[in-house]
Amino acid sequence: MKHCVFIHTNHKQIVGACVAEYALRRYSQHNDKFEVKFIQLKDHSFFQAREGQLYLRDGMRRPWLNDDLQSFTPLRFMPPELMAYEGRAVVIDPDIFAVSDVWDLLSRDMQGKAIMCRARTGTKGRFDRCLASSVMLLDNSKLTHWKVEENFNAMFEGSRDYMDWICLKTEPRDSIGLFEAEWNDFDRLTAKTRMLHTTRRRTQPWKTGLPIDHRPREKFPYFPPLAWLMKARRKWLGEYALLGRYRPHPDPNQQDLFFGLLKECIDQGIISEAMIREQMSRNHVRHDAFEVLDRTPPLAPA
């Protein structure tokens, strides 16, 4: 098949990935025209081979940890290889949930661009022109230079910076087009939203109350002392020390969307209660998940 949506993930975000796959199918009227596939960290040994080694990130050296919440992010550049550099792909993070037909994105006119995505907001987008690679539409035939294992290893050799890679700064700017922000709507759910991205990790609805297990940035060019403090905290106290716990999402509608989708996954046998309990025991899903499911209203028909 010439069209595929890929969800890249690791063991910590597998429940989110399963819900994301279900949402893609639930809201599409063209399910016969595309595949949905996972790209999982555990299936690629070159990640394990670099465990604990120092890589270049934001101009600094940090140890690579496969157990980090977002260790899967380099996998977002793998779809062209997996499709033999043919056809089209959409790739999304496991915390992105369609609320409209993804075929509208997969089939759109790319106007000769190799990549389509949206611009970042906040400091990353405002000051260093970072583009959001968390949702990308890809013309695989134009991306034959994407070789993930080779590019991944370059971070450890010092010739590639993780942030430059993730922000698409390693790509020619004229090869990238921008699509509407609603295809990667950052923690905003409105009538115009096409895909909701619960991008503020501290408030992801399925993790409320759990200890934070993602690595904060350590480069703050407009207030360097904060960077020094964060680096000292990590060095002397550990990767996740003093980071606190995940907080409730400020928008109840976004929590209701996620748990409404999860409830339908359980009802249809896509996700088992046993899987949820196992993920709760690993601190990957909030411990009151079943209580939240019980009080979540059913979703409107797609």
Secondary structure, DSSP 8 states (H G I E B T S, - for coil): --EEEEEEE-GGGHHHHHHHHHHHHHT-S-GGG-EEEEEEGGG-HHHHTTTT-EEEETTEEEE--TTSTTTTGGGGG-HHHHTTT-SEEEEE-TTEEESS-THHHHTS--TT-SEEEEE--HHHHHHH--EEEEEEEEEGGG-TT--HHHHHHHHHHTSS-HHHHHTTTTS-GGGEEE--GGGGEET---TT-SEEE---GGG-GGGTTSB--S------TT-HHHHHHHHHHHHHH-TTTT--B----S-HHHHHHHHHHHHHHHHTTSS-HHHHHHHHHTTSS-TTHHHHHHH-------
